[in-house]
């Protein structure tokens, strides 16, 4: 007579199940689990295939990181490659400044004087300068809004100086366990030489992780007031409307930060067309997306369309699953 193992399964009424039934049950459960995991991977790969198709015929290097399904799904393309941030780093600057505000060292309501001689010259993007050609007094809240929502370079460098140096910002981000980032220069120094921008870099994965950490705010990195203000400011971003937001339904809410290097006149290369952010979907769901385009020989319209196409494919992927 065959001897079966001494352990047995029991039914709801406590009766022992036959060992073959036990084996059958285990096999079915394992099969369901394996199929579920395999289906999820295969489904995510469909999105990956679409993204790879979008970039396949482009004369550019594209980095992508997506955290979908409210941060549960992960997908990346060149996710660990270092890309020049350009103005994307203004998001990190705002976070570092808000940290000092939450410590009580600064206040959103305090006034900062900016003299005419502190305004960056016309080669720099600065709505603040254009609207206030003689300088003026600005609340810290207004300077953060200029820096993030309008990507203002004058306000950006004032904020950096207020809390220390570019390295102060880098150290703050790294302190919160995001290591793949380097911030060496402010806007003035970054734009002094073409190669300087490559010293302000991050990876697509690190960019998405930054958004995730500060959006989830599990460790209370931001106070409620700072948190609400920060994400409202990112939702009000006016730059890069043809990138992440470019092909999404008009009512879609996107909290994002853009970056752009311009094109090298000698080589024709565009080093950075970037956009990172959170796209909010129906039913309180969202996905995080970071797209960096570098070493591009494409024109601006194509570079921005790469980002828009990837964002739209991701949006369609997650909304079609409803």
N, C-alpha and C positions, 0 to 999 in steps of 0.2 A: 504494500500500500504506500502510495506517495505521501510523504510528510510535507505539510505546508508550513511556512513560518508561523511562529507563535502569535504574532500581532495580527489583529483583525480589525475591520471596520464594523461599525454598528449602524443600524437604521435608526429612525427617529424614535421607535418604541424600545430601543435598547437591544434588539436582536442582532446577533452577529451576521455580517454579510459574508457570502461565499468569497474565498480568496480570489477566484477568477473575476468576480464582480469588482473587487477592490482594484485589481490590476486594470480592468476595463475603465473604471472611473478615473484612475490616475492618468491613464493614457489619454482619455478624452480631455481632461482638464489641462494637461500639458500641451496637447494639440491646440486647444483653444487659445491658450496663452501665447504659444509660439506664432500662431496665425495672426493674432492681434498685433503683436510686436512687428511681425513681418509686414503686415498690411500698412501699419503706420509708417514704417521706413519707406516702403514702396511708394506710398502716397506723397510723402515729403520729397521723394526723388522725382516725382512728376514736376513739382515746382522747380527743383534744381535743374531739371532738363530744360524747362522753359527759360530760366535765367541764362543757362549756358548757351542756348540758342540765340538769345538777345545779344550777347556779347561776342558771339563766335566770329562775326565778320567785321568787327570794329578794330580799327588801328589804335588801340588803347589798352591799358591794363586796368581792369575793373576789380575792385574789392567789395565784397558784399557780406553782410552779417544780418541774419534775420532771426529774431526770437518771436515765434508765433504762438497762437493758442494761449494767449495771456502769459507768454514767457516760457511755456512748457516745451515747445518745439524749437530746435536749433538747426540752422542751415547756414553755411558760409562758403564763400568762394574767395580764395586768396585772403582768408580771414585773419591769418597771422602775419601778413605782409605789412610793412611799415609804409604808411601813406602820409604825405604832407597835409596837415590839417587846414592851413590858412585860417579863415575866420571861424571855423568850427571850434577853435580853442576859446572863443568868447563865451561859449556855454560853460566851459570849465572855470573860466575867470569869474563868471557870475556866481557859480557854486562856492568858490573860495571866498568871495566877498560876503555872501550870505552867511557863511559859517562864522565870519568875524562879527557880523551883525547879531547872530544868535548867541554869541559869547558876551554881548553887551559892549564890545569895543567900538562898534559903529552903530549907526541907526539909519533906517530907510528914510527917515524924515530930515536927517541932518543936511545942511547946505554946503556944497562944494563950490568954491570960486574958481573959475577958469578964465584966465586973462587972454587977451587977444593974441599975445605972443605964444600962448600954449596951444592954440588951435593948429592942427596939422594943415600943411599947405594943400593947394588945389589938386595935387597928384593923388591925394589920399581921399577915399570915400568918407565923407563926414557930413551927414544931414545936420548934425548939431552946429557945425561951423557955418553951413550955408544958411541956416535959420538964425544964427546969432554971430554975425561977422565980427562983432566987437567983443565976443566972449559974454560972460554973464554968471549968474548964480543958479545952480541946479541942485535939486535934491538928489541924494544917492539913489533913490528909487528911479528918478528920471534918467540918471546916467546908466543904470542897469538896463532900462528899457531901450535907450538909444543903442547900447552895446549889443544886446541880444536881438531885439525885434528888428532893428534897422542896420545892424552890423556896423555901427559907427566906430571909426578908428580913433578919433580924438577921445571919445568917452572910454574906449577900451584901454588906452594907455594911461589915462587918468586913474582908472580903477586899479590897474596893476601897481602903479606907484603908490596908491593909497594903502595897499596891504603889504608891499615889499617889492618883490621882483618877479619875473616870469617863473623862476624856480620855486617861489612860494606857492604858486598855483600847482605846479607839478607835484610838489611834496604833499600838498593837501589831497590831491587825487590818489596818489600812491598810498597815503596813510589809510585810505579807505579800500585797500586791497585791489586796486587796479594798477598793475605795474607796467603795462605796455603803453607807455606814454612818455613823451619828452617835450618840455616847453622851455626853450632856451632864450627866445627873443620876444620883445613886444612888437607892435605893428611897425613902428618906425625902423627898428633894426632888422626886422624880418624882411622888409621890402627894400633895404639898402643894397642887398646883393641877391641875385637870383638863387644862389645855392643856400642862402640862409634859411629859406622856407623849409628845407628838408631837415633842419634841426628842430622843427616843431612838428612832431609826428605822433601818430597813434595807429593802432590796427583796427580794422573793422570790428573784430570781436570785442576789443577793449572799449570801443565807442558804444557799442550796443550794451555792454555790461555796465558802463557808466550810466546810461539812461535807465537801465533796469534797477540798479541799486538805488538811485535817487528818486525814481518813480515809486518803487515799492516802499522805500523809506522805512524798512523794517527796524533799523537801528536808530531811528529818529535823528538822522543826520541833519535834517532841516526841521525847524519849528513849523507849526501849522501855518503861521503867517508867511514865513519864508517859502514854504512848500507851495502854498496856493499862489503866491506872487510869481515864483519862478516858472511854474507850469503855465500860468496865464500869459506870462511874457513870451514864452516859446510858442504858444498858440497864436500870438499876435505877430509872428514873424512876417515881414513884408517882402523879404528877398527870396529869390529862387522859386518863384511861383510855378515855373515850368519843370521843376524837378519832382520831388516826391508828390506834390499836390497836382502836378501837371495834368494827369489823366483820371484822377479820382473824381467821384461825384462831387459837385460843388458844395454840398452840405457836409462833406466829410471834415471832421476836425483833426488837424495835424499839429502837433507841438514839435517844432523842428529848428535846426540851426544849420545854416549853409556856409560854404567856403569856396573861394575862387581865387586862382593865382594870376589870371591873365595869361597871355600867350607870349612865349619868347620870340622876339622878332628875328633873331638870327637863325634859330632852329625850327621855328614853327610849332614847337611843342607846347601844349598846355599841361602844366604840372598838377593842377588840382581843380576839379569841379566836384564838389562834395555836397552831401545833404544827409543829416542823421536826424532821426526823430521817432515819435510814437504816432501811429495812425489808429484812431479810435473807430471801432466798428459798431454796428447795432448790437443791442442787448449787452451793453457794458463790457464788450470785449475789445481787445486791441492787439496790435503787433508792433514790435520794435524793429526798425530798419536803419541800417547804416550803409551808404553806398559812396565809395570813393573812386573817382576816375583820375588816372594819372598817365604820364607819358603818352598823351593823346595827340594824334595828328588829325583828329576829326575837328570839325567846326563846332562852335558853341551850341548851336541848335542840336546837333547830333549828340554831343556830350550830355546835354540836359535830358534829351530824349532817352538815353540809356537809363538814366535814373528813373525817369517817369515810367518807362516800360517795365522795369523791374518792380517798382512800387505797385503798378496796376496789376501785374501778374500775381503779386502777393495778395493784393486786396481781393482779386477775383477768386484766388485759391481758398482763402479763409471765409469769404462770404458765400461761396457756392456750396460749402459743406453744411450750411444751415438747413 
